Amino acid sequence: MLKIRPSAVLWGLFQAALKRPLRIAAKEKAPALACRLGTDAKAGSVVTSQHAEGYRRLLQPLAAGMCHSYRGMCTKTDESAPSESGEPKSGSSSSSSSAAEKASSEKRRQAGLLPSLEDLLFYTIAEGQEKITVHKFITALKSTGLRTGDPRLKECMDMLRTTLQSTTDSVTLDKVLFKKCVQSNIVLLTQAFRKKFVIPDFMSFTSHIDELYESARKLGGGQVADYIPQLAKFSPDLWAASLCTVDGQRHSVGDTKVPFCLQSCVKPLKYAIAVNDLGTEYVHRYVGKEPSGLRFNKLFLNEDGKCTSTTLLLTSRHPRLPNPMAALGM
């Protein structure tokens, strides 16, 4: 519905019209109006100023009621409206209007008039159905890049298992049970299904990764490193690829379940664990940040006459790694 606020110009014209003398145009209305205003005016005569003042008093409450209803319907705040005294009256600021609308929306949501995030997520996955299967929910979840083993979804997965165990139908979820399961992780799940992660179309992205994997799998050149016994015993036919984005979207393809020896690949992982547990400042009291400038397997004697590797530097008679990627010595 279009909501209109009378301008100051219209208000002025309305006030001026009330001050004009009233001319009776119809014969049949003259006696009744004359009786009402207390005069013997005839058809076509002009009502005196005294009678016009009485007529104005009759219309004043109606005019005030009209202006009050207009102000109640008005939603704009950048215009001025006439007050009951005839002076323009400024509206509230846009920020307070926006805050009032948000508060009203929140009240309607709490009253059940607006759907919650949990409701919207259920409708997105259910696609018009009254219930969804657990398999369908897990499949939709994986399509966003999230996994059931994600530690951020632990509360959701635990509640899902508990809910299914306590119900007779351990396969499907209605809206009430679904909301109960996802409410603890609704923010993360909403971001995932609204495609707000760093890779919005994760399924299309992983299809390209799979194509690259199959293309590289056909390459059979080279050989397994045999100078390290742990590496020499692995089959050259094993091949896998795994990835994880900054938002926790994960994908794996190939022989990812076969354990393998990390060797020096473990160094950045160990450094990340140490910094997470002890802090950067504490770790770098013992580990530097600069390259050693020497080969990783070069040997030399320290000041105590003991053999050590080039990756151990001397600081106050205590060995110190130049950076987290260096070997630990011999």
C-alpha positions in Angstrom: 0.0 0.0 0.0 1.3 3.5 -0.9 1.8 5.6 2.2 1.7 9.4 1.7 2.6 12.3 4.0 1.0 15.6 3.3 3.5 18.3 2.5 3.7 21.7 4.2 2.3 23.3 1.1 -0.8 21.1 1.1 -1.2 21.8 4.8 -1.1 25.6 4.2 -3.7 25.3 1.4 -6.0 23.3 3.7 -5.7 25.9 6.5 -6.4 28.7 4.0 -9.5 26.9 2.8 -10.8 26.8 6.4 -10.5 30.6 6.7 -12.6 31.3 3.6 -16.3 32.3 3.9 -18.6 29.4 3.2 -21.0 29.8 0.2 -24.1 27.7 0.1 -24.6 26.4 -3.4 -27.7 24.2 -3.1 -31.1 25.5 -2.0 -32.2 22.4 -0.2 -29.0 22.5 2.0 -29.4 26.1 3.1 -32.1 25.7 5.8 -30.4 22.7 7.4 -27.0 24.4 7.4 -28.5 27.7 8.6 -30.2 25.9 11.4 -27.0 24.1 12.3 -24.9 27.3 12.4 -27.6 29.4 14.0 -28.4 31.7 11.1 -31.2 32.4 8.6 -28.9 32.1 5.5 -30.7 31.6 2.2 -29.6 29.7 -0.8 -26.8 31.4 -2.6 -26.1 33.8 0.3 -22.7 34.1 2.0 -22.3 32.8 5.5 -20.9 35.5 7.9 -17.5 35.3 9.5 -19.1 34.3 12.7 -20.8 31.3 11.1 -17.6 30.4 9.2 -15.7 30.3 12.5 -18.3 27.9 13.9 -18.0 25.7 10.8 -14.2 25.8 11.1 -14.5 24.6 14.7 -16.6 21.7 13.5 -14.0 20.7 10.9 -10.9 21.1 13.2 -11.2 17.7 15.0 -11.7 16.0 11.6 -8.6 17.8 10.2 -6.5 16.8 13.2 -7.6 13.2 12.9 -6.7 13.1 9.2 -3.2 14.5 9.9 -2.7 12.1 12.7 -3.6 9.1 10.5 -1.3 10.4 7.8 1.6 10.6 10.2 0.9 7.1 11.4 1.0 5.6 7.9 4.1 7.5 6.8 7.3 5.5 6.5 9.7 8.1 5.2 11.9 10.0 7.6 13.7 12.5 5.4 10.6 14.7 5.0 8.8 17.0 7.4 5.2 16.7 8.3 2.8 19.3 9.7 2.0 19.0 13.4 -1.3 19.7 14.9 -0.3 23.3 15.6 0.4 23.8 11.9 4.2 23.8 12.1 6.3 21.3 10.2 7.5 18.3 12.3 10.6 16.4 11.4 10.6 12.6 11.2 13.0 10.1 13.0 16.4 9.3 11.5 16.9 6.5 9.0 19.0 4.6 11.5 16.3 4.4 14.1 13.8 3.4 11.5 16.1 0.6 10.4 16.6 -0.5 13.9 12.9 -0.6 14.5 12.4 -2.7 11.4 15.1 -5.2 12.5 13.5 -5.4 15.9 10.1 -6.0 14.3 11.5 -8.7 12.1 13.1 -10.4 15.1 9.8 -10.3 17.0 8.0 -11.9 14.0 10.7 -14.5 13.7 10.5 -15.4 17.4 6.7 -15.5 17.0 7.1 -18.0 14.1 6.0 -15.6 11.4 9.5 -15.6 9.7 11.5 -18.8 9.1 14.7 -19.3 11.0 18.1 -20.2 9.6 17.4 -23.8 10.5 14.1 -23.8 8.7 15.7 -22.3 5.6 18.4 -24.9 5.6 15.8 -27.7 6.0 13.8 -26.3 3.0 16.9 -26.1 0.9 17.8 -29.7 1.4 14.3 -31.2 1.6 13.3 -29.7 -1.8 9.6 -29.7 -0.9 9.5 -32.9 1.1 8.3 -33.1 4.7 11.3 -35.3 5.7 14.8 -35.8 4.6 16.9 -38.9 4.8 20.2 -38.9 6.7 21.9 -40.1 3.5 20.6 -37.1 1.6 21.8 -34.7 4.3 25.3 -36.2 4.4 25.5 -36.1 0.5 24.4 -32.5 0.4 27.0 -31.7 3.2 29.8 -33.3 1.3 28.9 -31.4 -1.9 29.9 -28.2 -0.1 33.3 -29.6 0.8 32.6 -30.3 4.5 33.1 -33.7 6.0 31.3 -35.5 8.8 34.6 -35.8 10.6 35.2 -32.0 10.6 35.9 -31.1 14.3 33.8 -27.9 13.8 30.7 -30.1 13.2 31.3 -32.4 16.2 28.2 -31.1 18.1 26.0 -31.6 15.0 27.2 -35.1 14.2 27.0 -36.2 17.9 23.4 -34.9 18.1 22.5 -36.6 14.8 23.7 -40.0 16.1 21.9 -39.5 19.4 18.7 -38.4 17.7 18.7 -41.4 15.4 19.2 -43.8 18.2 16.3 -42.4 20.2 13.8 -42.5 17.3 11.9 -45.4 15.8 12.8 -44.3 12.3 16.5 -44.2 12.2 16.7 -43.2 8.6 14.7 -39.9 8.1 14.5 -36.5 9.9 11.5 -34.2 10.1 12.0 -30.5 10.5 11.9 -30.5 14.3 14.6 -33.2 14.6 16.6 -31.6 11.8 16.7 -28.2 13.6 17.7 -30.0 16.8 20.7 -31.5 15.1 22.0 -28.5 13.2 21.3 -25.6 15.6 24.7 -25.8 17.3 26.5 -25.4 14.0 24.0 -23.4 12.0 26.3 -20.5 11.2 28.9 -22.8 9.5 26.3 -24.8 7.7 24.5 -21.8 6.4 27.8 -20.4 5.0 28.4 -23.7 3.3 25.0 -24.1 1.7 24.9 -20.5 0.7 28.2 -21.0 -1.1 30.1 -18.4 0.9 33.3 -20.5 1.1 36.5 -19.7 -0.8 35.4 -22.3 -3.5 31.7 -21.8 -3.9 31.2 -24.6 -6.5 33.2 -27.2 -4.9 31.8 -30.1 -6.9 33.0 -28.5 -10.2 36.4 -27.8 -8.7 36.9 -31.4 -7.5 35.9 -32.7 -10.9 38.9 -30.8 -12.4 41.1 -32.2 -9.6 40.0 -35.7 -10.5 40.8 -35.1 -14.2 44.3 -34.0 -13.3 44.7 -37.0 -11.0 43.8 -39.4 -13.8 46.0 -37.6 -16.3 49.1 -37.8 -13.9 48.3 -41.5 -13.0 49.2 -42.5 -16.6 52.8 -41.3 -16.2 55.0 -44.3 -15.3 58.5 -42.9 -15.6 61.0 -42.6 -12.8 61.6 -44.9 -9.8 61.1 -45.1 -6.1 63.9 -43.6 -4.0 66.0 -46.5 -2.8 68.6 -44.7 -0.7 66.2 -44.7 2.3 64.9 -48.1 3.3 61.5 -46.8 4.4 60.9 -45.4 0.9 62.4 -48.2 -1.1 59.8 -50.7 0.1 56.8 -48.8 -1.3 55.1 -49.8 -4.6 55.5 -47.3 -7.5 51.9 -47.9 -8.5 50.5 -46.1 -5.4 49.2 -42.7 -6.2 46.9 -40.3 -4.3 46.0 -36.6 -4.0 44.4 -34.7 -1.1 43.6 -31.1 -0.6 42.1 -28.8 2.1 41.0 -25.2 1.6 41.3 -22.4 4.1 37.6 -22.8 4.9 38.0 -26.5 5.6 36.7 -27.9 2.3 38.4 -31.3 1.8 38.8 -33.7 -1.1 40.8 -36.9 -1.6 41.2 -39.2 -4.5 43.3 -42.3 -5.0 45.2 -44.5 -2.5 44.7 -42.2 0.4 44.1 -45.0 2.9 47.6 -46.5 2.5 50.0 -45.2 5.2 53.3 -43.8 3.9 56.6 -42.4 5.3 56.6 -38.6 5.6 60.3 -38.1 5.9 61.1 -34.3 5.8 57.5 -33.5 4.8 56.8 -33.7 8.5 58.8 -30.6 9.3 56.2 -28.0 8.6 53.6 -30.0 10.4 55.8 -30.3 13.5 56.5 -26.5 13.3 52.8 -25.7 13.1 52.1 -28.0 16.1 54.9 -26.4 18.2 53.7 -22.8 17.4 50.1 -23.7 18.2 51.0 -25.3 21.6 53.9 -23.0 22.7 53.6 -19.8 20.7 55.8 -18.2 18.1 58.0 -16.2 20.5 58.9 -19.3 22.6 59.6 -21.6 19.6 62.0 -19.1 18.0 64.1 -18.9 21.1 65.4 -22.2 20.0 64.7 -22.2 16.2 65.8 -19.4 13.9 64.2 -18.0 10.8 67.1 -17.7 8.3 68.6 -20.3 5.9 71.9 -21.9 7.0 73.5 -21.4 3.6 75.2 -24.8 3.8 74.3 -28.3 2.5 71.9 -30.3 4.7 74.4 -33.2 5.1 77.7 -31.4 5.6 79.6 -32.3 8.8 81.9 -30.3 10.9 83.3 -30.1 14.5 81.7 -27.8 17.0 83.6 -25.9 19.6 83.5 -28.8 21.9 85.2 -31.0 19.3 82.0 -33.0 18.6 80.8 -33.9 15.2 77.6 -32.3 14.1 75.8 -31.2 11.0 75.8 -27.8 9.3 72.2 -27.3 10.3 73.1 -26.8 14.0 74.5 -23.4 14.8 76.2 -22.5 18.1 74.6 -19.9 20.3 76.1 -19.6 23.8 77.4 -23.1 23.6 73.9 -24.5 22.8 73.0 -25.8 19.4 70.2 -23.8 17.6 68.4 -24.7 14.4 68.6 -21.9 11.8 65.0 -22.5 10.6 62.1 -24.9 11.1 62.8 -26.7 7.8 66.4 -27.7 8.8 67.4 -31.3 9.7 67.9 -32.1 13.3 71.5 -33.1 12.9 73.4 -36.4 13.3 
